[in-house]
Amino acid sequence: MHAYQKSKHGTFKNIHPTPGREHRGLPASKRFALKLKAGGHDKTCWEWVAGISDDGYPNFHDQGKTFRAHRWIWMHLVSEDLPTHVELDHICMNITCVRPSHLQALDRSRHVQVSRQQKASLKANEDSILVGGNRKPMSIKELSYGVEHGLPSILDGVRVAR
């Protein structure tokens, strides 16, 4: 239920607007970027700070559909063709990270194998700090998206900013 307040001009305004409505009308790529922040132990992850599913993975709504956020950005910055049988592995092991260079496309069996190896490696080195994903952008699209939206972007060891 929304609360309304009468203004001095006799019109009513909603004093408790529906959350998320302020971004209506913006292009999907801009709405997506508004839901990201620098994260991970080395601050190179693009962490999702909006809707999370019950299993901990980020969700993004676009054109009436719900997408896994990391799949959505992959299809927009890396390859539009991402079949449903292809899974994206988080190299940085941060499931809220959506940065394309921190992801790798794998088939299901390879993804399971890589995940087991990562978990075993973590267990064997519990005291060490896990190094994040690839620091270099996967594509010029990723680099320009990161720079345009103020996200961590590094090229040849130099942090790139707008």
N, C-alpha and C positions, 0 to 999 in steps of 0.2 A: 504494500500500500504506500503510495507516495503522499507526502505532506505538501500542501500548497499554502502559500501566503499571499494575501492581498497586498498589492503595492499601493503607493500613495496615488497612483493614477487609475486605480480601480481594476487593474488587470491582475490575473493570478500568475504566479510563477512557482515552479517546482523548487522547493528548498532542499530536497534530497534527490538529486538526479540519479538515474540508474548508472551504476558504475560501468566504465568502459565506453559509454556513449560519446564522450568527448572526442574520441578518435574516429568516429564514423565519418565516412567521406574521404579519409586519407587513403592513399594507395596502400595495397597490402604490404609492400616492402617497407614502407615507412612505419606502418602499424607494427610490423614484425620487429623492426629495430628498436622501437620504444619499449619492448619487453626484454631487452638484453642489457647486461652489465658485464664489465670485466670481472673475471673470477678465476678460480683454480688457485693452486698454491703459488704459481708464478704470474698470475694475472693475465694470461694469454688466452684463456677460455672465453668464449662468448656465452655466458650463463643466462639461461632463461629464468625470468623472475615473474612469470605470469602463470596461467593455468597448467596444472600438473595432473596427470591421470593417477588412478589408484596404484599403478605399478611404478610410479615415480618419474615417468617420462613426460616431457613437455608436450602440450597440445596447442595447436594454432588453428583458428577458424578463418576460412577464406572461401568466399563464394558459396556459402551455405554448407560447406563440408568441414569436417574436423580432420586435421592432419597431425601426425607426429611432427613436431617443430623441426627436428633435424632432417627429416625427409623432405619437408616443404622447402627449406633453404637449399638443400642439395639440388632439388629439381629446378630451383631458380638461379643458382649460381654455378652449378657444376654440369649437370646433365638433366634435361627434361625427361629423358627416358630412364626411369628407375622402376623396373618391374617389381611386383609385390613379393616375388620370391627372393629378391636381393635385400639383404639386411645391411644396416650401417653400424659398424663397430666403432665404439668410442675409444680411440687410441689413448686419449688422456684419462680414460676410465672415470670420467665425470658425466653421468647420464643426463645432466641438465645442460651440458655444453652442446651448442649447435654449430660451432665453427667448422666449416667444411674441411679445413686442413687438419682437424683433430678427429676426422672420421675416415673410415675406409669401407668401400662397398665389398661385401663378401656374400657367398652363398651360405645357406643355413649350416651345413656341416662344417665348413671352414670357420664360421663365426663361433660355433660351439667350441671347436678346437682352440682357437685363439683366446677365447674367454677363459678356458680352463688353464691355459699357459699363463695368462696374466694373473689369475687368482693364485696359482701356485707360486709364481714369482713374488707376488705381494706377501704371501704367507712366509716365504723363505727370508724375505728382507723386511720384516715388520718395522724395524727401527729406521730404515732409510726413507728418505722423502721421494715420493714418486715423481718422476719427471713427466711433464705434460706432453701434449701432442706436438705435432710439427709446428715450429715457430714460423716457417715461411708460408705465405699464402699459397693455396692450391692453384689459384688462377688470378688473372688480372681482375676478373669480376669480383672475387673475394676481397682482393686488396682495395679496390675502389669502393666497394660496399662498406668495408670496415672504416676507411678514411672518411667517407661521406657521413657516417653515423657515429663517429667518435669512438669506435671500438678498437681494441688492441690490434695493431697492424705493424708487422716487422718485415722489412725487405733487406736482404743481405746484411743482417745483424743490426740494422738501424731502424729505430721506431719511426714510423711514418705517421704524420698528423696532418690534419686539415689546415 
